[in-house]
Amino acid sequence: MKPRPKEQGDELDLDALMDAMTNVVAVLILVLLLTQLNVQETIRDVVSRSTVTEADLNSAKKELDALLEKKQSVDSRLNEFNLASEKERLARMQETLAARKKLLETQNKQANEFAMRIENDRKMAVESENEIEQNQQERDKLQTQIAETLAKKADLQARLDKTPVKPAPPPKVVSIPSPRPAPEGAKRLSILCANNKIYPISIDDIRKDAEEKAKGIILRYKLNTNPEAGIDPEKFENFYTKLPSPNDEFFKVEYFVADKRWPRIRLIPRENKGITVEQLASTKSAGRRLLASIDPQKFYVVFDVLTNSFDAYLSARHVLMQANVPAGWEPRPDQWVYESWIPGNIELGPPRPPAPPPITPQTPAKPPNVID
């Protein structure tokens, strides 16, 4: 906002008037002082003379009359100049000047605020313009992507129209669960369902291999020479846990000791192994033929199914149903690992006291429901 010329002129007039009044008062006071000094010098000059002539007296009188006339003129001018009223008028003028200065400061402040608002609006306008430009670029990019997607869709639609329709695969039929014990005399076969694949477990061969290795450690390192102390658990575990895994097709075998007393094995599925859902669906795959070759008169199958492998379980179960092989399943969490005991009655540490005979004869337990 531009400054007001009129208000600045008023301020300059007041300052000039104050300077002029000060100069006038100073000049009048100086004249009065000079007049008084001249009178005193004239009197001293007259008194100092020893003889006074008529001419000297007339001359002195004229000078005195002239000085008195000057003094009267100065006194009249001083009387005309009312110092109190001028002070009062000067005070009013100063108040007016202060009010106008305050008004000018307020107007300048408002002008600055208005200028700031204009600057902020300008910045917002620039930001909005940049945002509009950015949005336009994104819009152009999206339009390009949409055009490319529509072109791909048209190409895929054309290829789909030329693709012959394939018949749907036969549905997988699963019987309604009917829990019951395993057939009398049938042997259990275990299959692990993990990574959405199936892993048949040759548990008897793996257990037998672990038993022979465990007994070889005891004989070779003479760990059972003291019948009262039994087999040294620490020495046995040091050798047992370092045993190499057998060459099993589907599993890597790890050896460990449970509770410092029981030799155990843990089966870890091998990478890039296992029978996939696609292989189970193919009648020519070795995995499907392996399941279809199970004799339902001699064996039944129990699946350990991890939660991420239910599709593989259904595919394998469908193959077993076609072969009339009885089967059941146990749900397992994703981090579950197959662990097993080993035969041979191998127990580490001091022998435990024999268990007392039962007071009453125990009735044989009913066989568990392992198939459905």
C-alpha positions in Angstrom: 0.0 0.0 0.0 1.4 3.4 -0.9 2.0 6.0 1.9 -0.3 9.0 2.2 1.5 12.2 1.1 -0.9 14.5 3.0 -0.1 13.1 6.4 3.6 13.2 5.8 3.2 16.9 4.8 1.3 17.6 8.1 4.2 16.1 10.1 6.8 18.2 8.2 4.7 21.5 8.7 4.5 20.9 12.5 8.2 20.4 12.7 9.0 23.5 10.7 6.6 25.6 12.8 8.2 24.4 16.0 11.7 25.3 14.6 10.5 28.8 13.6 8.9 29.5 17.0 12.1 28.5 18.7 14.2 30.8 16.5 11.8 33.8 17.1 11.9 33.4 20.9 15.7 33.1 20.8 16.1 36.3 18.7 13.8 38.3 20.9 15.6 37.2 24.0 19.0 38.0 22.4 17.7 41.5 21.4 16.5 42.2 24.9 19.9 41.2 26.4 21.8 43.3 23.9 19.5 46.4 24.7 20.1 46.1 28.4 23.9 45.7 27.8 23.9 48.9 25.7 22.0 50.9 28.3 24.4 49.8 31.0 27.4 50.6 28.9 26.0 54.1 28.2 25.4 54.8 31.9 28.9 53.6 32.8 30.3 55.7 30.0 28.5 58.9 31.3 29.5 58.3 34.8 33.1 57.7 33.8 33.4 61.0 32.2 34.4 63.8 34.5 32.9 66.5 32.4 29.6 66.3 30.5 28.7 68.8 27.9 25.3 69.7 26.7 25.9 68.0 23.4 27.0 64.8 25.2 23.9 64.9 27.3 21.6 65.4 24.3 23.4 62.6 22.5 23.0 60.3 25.4 19.4 61.2 25.8 18.8 60.4 22.1 20.5 57.1 22.4 18.5 56.3 25.5 15.2 57.2 23.8 16.2 55.0 20.9 17.0 52.1 23.2 13.8 52.6 25.2 11.9 52.6 21.9 13.6 49.3 20.9 12.8 47.9 24.3 9.2 48.9 24.1 9.0 47.3 20.7 10.5 44.1 21.9 8.2 44.1 25.0 5.2 44.6 22.8 6.2 41.8 20.6 6.9 39.6 23.6 3.4 40.5 25.0 1.9 39.6 21.6 3.7 36.2 21.8 1.7 34.3 24.5 4.1 31.5 25.6 1.5 29.6 27.6 -1.0 29.5 24.8 1.7 28.6 22.3 2.8 25.8 24.7 -0.8 24.6 24.9 -1.2 24.8 21.1 2.1 22.9 20.7 0.9 20.2 23.1 -2.3 19.8 21.1 -0.3 19.6 17.9 2.0 17.0 19.5 -1.1 14.9 20.5 -2.5 15.3 17.0 0.9 14.2 15.6 1.1 11.2 18.0 -2.5 10.2 17.0 -1.6 10.5 13.3 1.6 8.5 13.8 -0.4 5.8 15.6 -2.9 5.8 12.8 -0.1 5.6 10.3 1.5 2.7 12.1 -1.9 0.9 12.2 -2.3 1.5 8.5 1.2 0.3 7.7 0.6 -2.8 9.8 -2.6 -3.5 7.9 -0.8 -2.8 4.7 1.9 -5.3 5.7 -0.7 -7.9 6.7 -2.5 -7.4 3.4 0.8 -7.8 1.5 1.6 -11.0 3.4 -1.9 -12.3 2.5 -1.2 -11.4 -1.1 2.1 -13.3 -0.9 0.5 -16.3 0.7 -2.2 -16.3 -1.9 0.5 -16.1 -4.6 2.4 -19.1 -3.1 -0.9 -21.1 -2.8 -1.6 -20.3 -6.4 1.8 -21.5 -7.5 1.4 -24.7 -5.4 -2.0 -25.3 -6.9 -0.6 -24.8 -10.4 2.2 -27.3 -9.7 -0.4 -29.8 -8.2 -2.6 -29.4 -11.3 0.4 -30.0 -13.5 1.4 -33.1 -11.5 -2.2 -34.4 -11.6 -2.3 -33.9 -15.3 1.0 -35.9 -15.7 -0.4 -38.7 -13.5 -3.7 -38.6 -15.5 -1.8 -38.9 -18.8 0.2 -41.8 -17.3 -2.9 -43.6 -16.1 -4.5 -43.0 -19.5 -1.5 -44.6 -21.1 -1.6 -47.6 -18.8 -5.3 -48.0 -19.4 -4.7 -47.9 -23.1 -2.0 -50.6 -22.8 -4.2 -52.7 -20.5 -7.1 -52.5 -22.9 -4.7 -53.5 -25.7 -3.5 -56.5 -23.7 -7.1 -57.4 -22.8 -8.1 -57.3 -26.5 -5.0 -59.5 -27.4 -5.8 -62.0 -24.6 -9.5 -62.1 -25.6 -8.5 -62.8 -29.2 -6.2 -65.6 -28.1 -8.9 -67.0 -25.8 -11.4 -67.0 -28.6 -8.9 -69.1 -30.6 -8.1 -71.5 -27.7 -10.1 -74.7 -27.8 -12.2 -75.5 -24.7 -10.7 -78.3 -22.6 -12.9 -80.7 -20.7 -13.0 -80.2 -17.0 -11.0 -82.7 -14.9 -13.0 -85.3 -13.1 -14.2 -84.2 -9.6 -12.4 -85.4 -6.5 -14.7 -87.6 -4.5 -14.0 -87.9 -0.8 -16.1 -90.2 1.4 -17.9 -88.9 4.5 -15.6 -89.5 7.6 -16.5 -92.6 9.5 -13.9 -93.1 12.2 -13.1 -96.8 12.9 -10.1 -99.0 13.9 -7.7 -100.2 11.3 -8.4 -103.6 9.6 -7.2 -106.5 11.7 -3.8 -107.6 10.7 -3.2 -104.5 8.4 0.1 -102.6 8.7 0.3 -98.9 9.0 1.9 -96.7 6.4 2.6 -93.0 7.2 2.6 -90.2 4.7 3.5 -86.6 5.5 1.7 -83.8 3.7 3.9 -80.7 3.7 4.7 -77.8 1.3 1.5 -78.9 -0.6 3.3 -82.2 -1.5 3.2 -85.7 -0.1 6.2 -87.5 1.4 5.8 -91.3 1.9 7.7 -92.4 5.0 9.7 -95.7 5.1 9.7 -95.5 8.8 10.6 -99.2 9.5 13.8 -99.0 7.4 14.8 -95.6 9.0 14.2 -96.9 12.5 16.1 -100.1 11.8 19.0 -98.1 10.4 19.0 -95.8 13.5 18.9 -98.8 15.9 21.9 -100.4 14.2 23.9 -97.2 14.3 23.0 -96.6 18.0 24.1 -100.1 19.0 27.3 -99.8 17.0 28.2 -96.6 19.0 27.6 -98.4 22.3 29.8 -101.4 21.3 32.5 -99.4 19.5 33.1 -96.9 22.3 32.3 -99.3 25.2 29.7 -97.1 26.7 27.9 -100.0 28.6 30.8 -101.5 30.7 29.3 -100.5 34.0 25.8 -102.1 34.5 25.0 -99.9 37.5 25.8 -96.6 35.7 24.3 -97.8 32.4 25.1 -96.1 29.1 26.8 -92.8 29.5 24.2 -90.2 28.1 26.7 -87.4 27.3 29.2 -89.6 25.4 26.4 -91.4 23.6 24.8 -88.1 22.5 28.1 -86.7 21.4 28.4 -89.5 18.8 24.7 -90.1 18.1 23.8 -86.6 17.0 26.7 -86.5 14.5 25.6 -89.6 12.6 25.2 -89.1 8.8 21.7 -89.3 7.4 20.7 -92.4 5.4 20.1 -92.1 1.7 16.3 -91.9 1.9 14.5 -90.6 -1.2 12.2 -88.1 0.7 13.7 -87.3 4.1 16.9 -86.2 5.7 17.2 -87.9 9.1 18.4 -86.0 12.2 19.4 -87.9 15.4 18.8 -86.5 18.9 18.4 -87.7 22.5 15.2 -87.0 24.4 15.4 -86.2 28.2 19.0 -87.5 28.3 17.6 -91.1 28.1 15.9 -91.9 24.8 17.5 -92.0 21.4 15.2 -90.5 18.8 15.0 -89.5 15.1 13.6 -86.5 13.3 12.5 -86.5 9.6 13.1 -83.3 7.6 11.5 -83.3 4.0 14.2 -82.9 1.4 14.2 -79.9 -0.8 13.0 -80.5 -4.4 11.5 -83.8 -3.4 8.0 -85.0 -2.7 5.1 -85.9 -4.9 3.2 -82.8 -6.2 -0.6 -82.4 -6.9 0.1 -82.4 -10.6 2.0 -85.7 -10.4 -0.9 -87.2 -8.4 -3.3 -86.2 -11.1 -1.2 -87.8 -13.8 -1.8 -91.6 -14.3 1.7 -91.9 -15.8 3.6 -90.4 -12.8 5.7 -92.6 -10.6 4.2 -91.0 -7.5 0.7 -91.9 -8.4 1.7 -95.4 -9.3 3.4 -95.7 -5.9 0.2 -94.9 -4.1 -2.0 -97.0 -6.4 0.3 -100.1 -5.8 -0.5 -100.3 -2.0 -2.2 -103.6 -1.2 -5.5 -102.8 0.7 -5.4 -106.2 2.2 -2.1 -105.7 4.0 -1.8 -102.0 4.6 -3.7 -98.9 5.7 -2.5 -95.3 5.4 -2.4 -92.4 7.9 -1.7 -88.9 6.7 0.0 -86.2 8.9 -1.4 -83.1 7.2 0.1 -79.6 7.7 -2.4 -76.8 7.3 -0.7 -75.5 4.1 -1.0 -78.9 2.3 -4.7 -79.9 2.4 -4.9 -79.9 -1.5 -2.1 -82.4 -1.7 -3.9 -84.6 1.0 -7.2 -84.6 -1.0 -5.4 -85.5 -4.2 -3.6 -88.4 -2.5 -6.7 -89.5 -0.7 -8.6 -89.6 -4.1 -5.9 -92.0 -5.5 -6.2 -94.3 -2.4 -10.0 -94.3 -2.7 -9.8 -95.5 -6.3 -7.5 -98.3 -5.0 -9.8 -99.1 -2.1 -6.9 -98.5 0.4 -8.3 -97.6 3.9 -6.8 -94.3 5.2 -7.1 -91.7 7.9 -5.5 -88.4 8.7 -4.2 -86.2 11.5 -4.2 -82.3 11.2 -0.8 -80.7 12.1 0.4 -77.1 12.5 2.7 -75.7 9.8 5.8 -76.0 12.0 5.2 -79.6 13.0 8.1 -82.1 12.4 7.8 -85.9 12.3 9.7 -87.5 15.2 9.9 -91.1 16.1 11.4 -93.6 18.6 13.9 -96.3 17.6 13.6 -100.0 18.4 16.1 -102.1 20.4 15.1 -101.1 24.0 18.0 -98.7 24.1 17.8 -96.6 27.3 20.6 -94.3 28.5 21.7 -93.7 32.1 21.3 -95.9 35.2 18.6 -98.6 34.9 15.3 -97.7 36.3 13.7 -100.0 39.0 11.2 -102.4 37.6 7.6 -101.3 37.7 5.4 -103.0 40.3 2.9 -105.6 38.9 -0.7 -104.3 38.5 -3.0 -105.0 41.4 -5.9 -106.0 39.2 -5.6 -107.4 35.7 -6.1 -104.7 33.1 -8.6 -105.2 30.4 -7.2 -104.9 26.9 -7.6 -101.4 25.4 -9.8 -101.0 22.4 -8.0 -100.4 19.2 -7.9 -96.6 18.3 -9.9 -95.2 15.4 -7.2 -94.4 12.9 -9.1 -94.5 9.6 -12.2 -92.8 8.4 
